Amino acid sequence: MTTDSVIVGWAHTVFGKSETRDIEGLISEVGYGALEHAGVSAQDVDFTTIGVLNSGFSKQGFEGGLISSAMPELRHVPAVHCENACATGTAALYTAIDFIESGRGNVALVIGAEKMTAVSMAEVGDILLCGSYRKEEDQVENGFAGIFAQITQSYFQKYGDRSAEMAMIAAKNHANGMNNPYAHMKKDFGFDFCNTISDKNPFVAGPLRRTDCSLVSDGAAALVITRRDVAKGLKRAIGFRARAHKNDMFPLSRREMTAFEGAHLAWAQAKEQAGIGLDDLSLVETHDCFTTAEMIEYEAMGLTPVGQGWKAAREGWTRMDGRLPVNPSGGLKSKGHPIGATGVSQHVMAAMQLAGDAGDMQVKDANLAGVFNMGGAAVTNYVSILEQVR
């Protein structure tokens, strides 16, 4: 299966603590940048989607309405706000693709953005619990880190203490992030630091250490989507060999929390649609909100059997020089995780690789890339298989 939609341009802010005051500033920065990179004008845009979690990061909601104030040229262009927890960015992207493939228009602008640092860390923790089933999980200590601490503890009970392998994942991603000009945390901590409890690397929610947890970040990313025939006159085209979306049970109490079954089903569907095996991929950008997540995602994508994701980390399969480089960008762990921007950012990073524009992050001869973005604890799961069309 090959879809008719292609990525023809993109833009990306540096992730971290942004001097930009609000979402409007982030929208205009990446919106205009993506259009310029694609070689299209605002007058060419038929539809806009924006992914923002918000849920309390700002009193200003109705983010679809902010498009017109941030980019006045798009005043009369239909705009839709999407929210799907940490998979908000890919939800916005897939909504735009659905619009293009419905035949209703030729060009769509996709923006993902979040301003997280304007509230206190206590407020951040409470806001992020919107991605958990509050009826049962609202009182978990340490917010969403506490949710993944429970998942990690369950995994350790089944398959042994894998703290060292999780530290290997953190060290890998921080080393990769050194080469990403957009990364929030450009520092190579090394395995020993990531694997050692210290004042600078304490437990956040045991057994998760600070280096096992992604960052609280501001940032935005944008993509321009067109049909393949429209893209013929443009500089580049990155296509979707496949795209899949699967959900799973929201309450952790009603499923095996370490299985990530929805992620497994999304990967299986995407690989079948694309007519490929995992070994055909040049790289994967995956959702490492916590190092536990990346480890279990190795199992969900089929890189290892269930319960052996740690083995891929231990044996270096996912390093830049390994069997399947995972998170050449540094992932959420190093690049940062501004919630609404993350899914869009992951697709930008993969598109850069396939266009040969990834600079020091570049995977040699990259021709097929996988992207996995999830919301909640693998509740909503998106997989894209991207390829260079031109």
C-alpha positions in Angstrom: 0.0 0.0 0.0 1.3 3.4 -0.9 -0.7 6.5 0.1 -1.3 9.5 -2.2 0.0 12.0 0.4 3.6 13.3 0.5 5.6 15.6 2.8 7.0 18.4 0.8 8.4 20.8 3.5 9.0 21.2 7.2 10.2 23.5 9.9 11.3 22.9 13.5 12.2 25.1 16.5 14.9 24.3 19.0 13.2 22.5 21.8 13.8 23.6 25.4 12.7 26.7 27.4 11.5 29.0 24.7 11.6 32.8 24.9 8.5 32.8 22.7 5.6 33.9 25.0 2.8 31.6 23.8 1.5 29.2 21.2 0.8 32.0 18.7 4.5 32.8 18.4 5.4 29.1 17.9 2.7 28.7 15.2 4.0 31.6 13.1 7.6 30.6 13.5 7.2 27.1 12.1 4.1 27.7 9.9 5.8 30.3 7.7 9.1 28.3 7.9 7.4 25.1 6.6 5.7 26.9 3.7 8.9 28.5 2.7 10.8 25.2 2.8 8.1 23.5 0.7 8.1 26.3 -1.9 4.4 27.1 -1.5 2.5 30.2 -0.4 -0.1 30.7 2.3 -2.6 31.2 -0.5 -2.0 27.6 -1.6 -3.1 26.2 1.7 -6.5 24.5 1.7 -6.6 23.1 5.3 -4.7 23.5 8.5 -4.5 21.2 11.5 -2.8 22.1 14.8 -1.9 19.6 17.5 -1.7 21.1 21.1 -2.4 19.2 24.3 -2.8 22.2 26.5 -5.2 20.7 29.1 -4.1 23.5 31.5 -0.7 24.7 30.2 -2.5 27.8 29.0 -5.9 29.4 29.7 -6.1 30.0 25.9 -7.9 27.1 24.3 -9.5 26.9 20.8 -6.0 26.6 19.2 -7.6 26.2 15.8 -8.7 29.8 16.1 -5.1 30.9 16.9 -4.0 30.1 13.3 -5.6 33.2 11.9 -4.0 35.5 14.5 -0.6 34.0 14.1 -0.8 33.7 10.3 -3.4 36.3 9.0 -3.0 35.0 5.4 -4.8 31.8 6.6 -7.8 33.8 7.9 -10.4 31.9 5.9 -8.7 28.6 5.6 -10.4 25.8 7.6 -8.5 24.9 10.7 -8.9 22.1 13.2 -7.4 21.5 16.6 -6.5 17.9 17.4 -5.7 16.4 20.8 -4.7 12.8 21.5 -2.5 12.9 24.5 1.2 12.5 23.6 0.2 11.4 20.1 -1.5 14.7 19.5 1.0 15.7 16.8 0.5 12.5 14.7 -3.3 12.8 15.2 -3.0 16.3 13.6 -0.9 14.9 10.8 -3.2 12.0 10.0 -6.2 14.4 10.0 -4.5 16.5 7.4 -3.6 13.4 5.3 -7.3 12.3 5.5 -8.3 15.7 4.2 -5.9 15.5 1.2 -6.8 12.0 0.4 -10.5 12.7 0.5 -10.0 15.0 -2.5 -11.2 18.1 -0.7 -7.9 20.0 -1.3 -4.4 19.9 -2.5 -2.2 21.4 0.3 -2.4 21.1 4.0 -0.3 22.7 6.8 0.2 20.6 9.9 1.5 22.3 13.1 2.3 20.7 16.4 3.2 22.9 19.4 3.3 23.1 23.2 4.4 25.7 25.7 5.0 23.7 28.9 7.5 25.8 30.9 5.1 28.6 31.8 3.6 26.7 34.7 5.2 25.1 37.8 6.6 21.6 37.8 3.8 20.5 40.1 1.2 21.8 37.6 3.1 20.0 34.8 2.8 16.7 36.7 -0.9 17.2 37.3 -1.6 18.2 33.7 0.2 15.2 32.2 -2.0 12.9 34.3 -4.7 13.7 31.8 -3.0 11.0 29.8 -3.9 8.4 32.5 -7.3 7.0 33.5 -7.9 9.4 36.4 -10.8 7.3 37.9 -8.2 4.7 38.9 -4.8 6.4 38.4 -5.3 10.0 39.6 -3.6 9.4 43.0 -0.4 7.7 41.6 2.5 9.5 43.2 4.9 11.4 40.9 2.4 11.9 38.1 2.9 10.2 34.8 6.4 9.1 35.9 4.6 7.2 38.6 2.5 5.4 36.0 5.6 4.3 34.1 7.3 3.4 37.3 4.5 0.9 37.9 5.0 -0.5 34.3 8.7 -0.7 35.0 8.3 -2.5 38.3 5.9 -5.0 36.6 8.4 -5.6 33.8 11.3 -6.2 36.3 9.1 -8.7 38.2 8.6 -10.6 34.9 11.9 -10.3 33.2 14.5 -9.2 35.8 15.9 -5.9 36.8 16.8 -4.1 33.5 18.0 -0.8 35.0 21.4 -1.2 33.3 19.9 -1.7 29.9 17.6 1.3 30.4 20.7 3.4 31.2 22.2 2.1 27.9 19.1 3.4 26.1 19.4 6.8 27.9 23.1 7.1 27.1 22.5 6.2 23.4 19.9 8.8 23.0 21.9 11.5 24.7 24.9 10.7 22.5 22.7 10.9 19.4 21.2 14.2 20.6 24.6 15.7 20.5 24.3 15.8 16.7 20.8 17.3 16.7 20.7 21.1 16.4 17.1 21.1 17.6 17.7 19.1 20.8 16.8 20.4 24.2 19.5 18.5 26.1 22.7 18.4 24.1 24.9 16.6 26.6 26.5 13.1 26.3 26.0 11.8 29.9 27.5 8.3 29.2 26.4 5.0 30.6 28.0 5.3 34.1 26.2 8.5 34.9 22.8 7.2 33.6 23.2 4.0 35.6 24.2 5.6 38.9 21.9 7.2 41.5 23.4 10.6 42.5 22.3 14.1 43.4 22.2 14.9 39.7 20.5 11.7 38.8 18.1 10.8 41.6 15.1 8.5 41.5 12.1 10.4 40.1 9.7 7.5 40.7 11.6 4.3 41.6 13.0 2.5 39.7 13.0 5.4 37.2 15.9 7.8 37.5 15.9 11.3 36.1 17.9 10.0 33.1 15.1 7.5 32.4 12.5 10.3 31.9 11.9 12.7 29.0 12.2 16.4 29.3 9.6 19.2 30.0 10.0 21.3 26.9 8.6 24.1 24.8 8.7 23.8 21.0 6.9 23.4 17.7 7.3 21.6 14.4 5.4 21.8 11.1 4.9 19.8 7.9 3.4 20.7 4.5 1.4 17.8 3.0 0.3 17.6 -0.7 -0.9 15.0 -3.2 1.8 13.3 -5.2 0.8 14.9 -8.5 0.9 18.4 -6.8 4.4 17.7 -5.5 5.9 17.0 -9.0 6.8 20.7 -9.3 8.3 21.0 -5.9 11.8 20.3 -4.6 11.2 17.2 -2.5 8.6 14.6 -1.7 8.6 12.1 1.2 5.9 9.5 0.9 3.9 7.3 3.3 4.4 3.7 2.3 2.0 2.9 5.2 0.3 4.4 8.2 -1.6 2.7 11.0 -3.5 3.6 14.1 -4.6 1.3 16.8 -6.0 1.9 20.3 -5.9 -0.1 23.5 -7.8 -0.2 26.8 -7.3 3.0 28.7 -7.3 1.7 32.4 -4.1 -0.2 33.0 -6.0 -2.5 35.4 -7.8 -4.0 32.4 -4.8 -5.1 30.3 -1.3 -6.4 30.7 0.5 -3.1 31.2 3.9 -4.4 29.9 2.6 -5.8 26.6 1.9 -2.6 24.6 -0.5 -4.7 22.5 -1.9 -1.7 20.6 1.6 -0.7 19.6 2.3 -4.2 18.4 -0.9 -4.3 16.3 -0.1 -0.9 14.8 3.4 -2.0 13.8 2.0 -5.3 12.4 -0.6 -3.5 10.3 1.9 -0.9 9.0 4.5 -3.5 8.0 1.8 -5.6 6.2 0.5 -2.5 4.4 4.1 -1.5 3.4 5.0 -5.1 2.4 8.2 -5.0 4.4 9.9 -6.6 7.4 11.5 -4.7 10.2 15.0 -5.4 8.7 14.0 -3.4 5.6 13.9 -0.2 7.7 16.9 2.1 7.7 15.9 3.7 11.0 13.1 4.2 13.5 12.1 7.3 15.5 10.2 5.9 18.5 8.4 7.4 21.5 10.8 7.1 24.4 8.9 9.2 26.9 10.7 6.9 29.4 13.5 4.5 28.7 11.1 1.6 29.7 8.9 2.7 26.9 11.6 2.4 24.3 12.7 -1.0 25.7 9.1 -2.4 25.4 8.7 -0.8 22.0 11.6 -2.9 20.7 9.3 -5.9 21.5 6.2 -4.3 20.0 7.9 -3.5 16.7 9.2 -7.1 16.5 12.9 -6.4 17.0 13.0 -8.9 19.9 10.6 -11.4 21.4 8.4 -10.3 24.3 10.5 -9.8 27.5 13.7 -9.4 25.6 13.7 -5.7 24.6 16.6 -5.2 27.0 18.7 -7.5 24.8 18.6 -5.1 21.8 20.0 -2.4 24.1 22.5 -4.7 25.7 23.9 -5.9 22.4 23.9 -2.4 20.7 21.4 -3.3 17.9 19.8 0.2 18.1 22.9 2.3 18.1 23.8 4.4 15.1 26.1 1.6 13.9 23.8 -1.2 14.9 21.3 -3.4 13.1 18.5 -0.8 13.3 19.3 2.7 14.5 16.6 3.9 16.8 16.2 7.6 17.6 19.1 9.0 15.6 17.6 12.4 16.7 18.1 11.7 20.3 14.5 10.9 20.8 12.2 12.5 23.4 14.9 11.7 25.9 17.4 14.2 24.5 15.5 16.2 21.9 12.7 17.0 24.3 9.0 16.3 24.5 6.7 19.4 24.0 3.6 17.2 23.9 1.7 18.5 20.9 4.8 18.9 18.9 6.3 15.5 19.4 4.6 13.5 16.7 5.1 16.2 14.1 8.8 16.4 15.2 9.3 12.7 14.8 8.0 12.8 11.2 10.2 15.8 10.5 13.3 14.0 11.8 12.5 10.9 9.6 11.8 13.1 6.6 15.2 14.8 7.0 16.9 11.4 7.1 15.2 10.3 3.9 15.9 13.6 2.1 19.6 13.3 3.1 19.3 16.5 5.1 19.9 15.2 8.6 23.5 16.5 8.8 25.5 14.9 11.6 22.4 12.8 12.5 22.4 11.2 9.1 22.0 7.4 8.8 24.0 6.3 5.8 21.9 5.4 2.7 18.6 5.9 4.6 15.7 4.9 2.3 12.9 3.7 4.5 12.0 5.0 8.0 9.6 4.0 10.7 7.9 6.4 13.1 6.1 5.3 16.3 4.2 7.9 18.4 1.9 6.9 21.3 -0.5 8.6 23.6 -0.8 7.7 27.2 0.7 4.3 28.3 0.4 2.9 24.8 -3.3 3.7 24.7 -3.3 5.3 21.2 -0.6 4.1 18.8 0.5 5.4 15.5 3.0 3.9 13.1 4.2 5.5 9.8 6.5 4.0 7.2 8.1 6.8 5.2 10.0 6.6 2.0 11.7 9.0 -0.4 9.7 9.7 -3.5 11.9 12.4 -4.8 
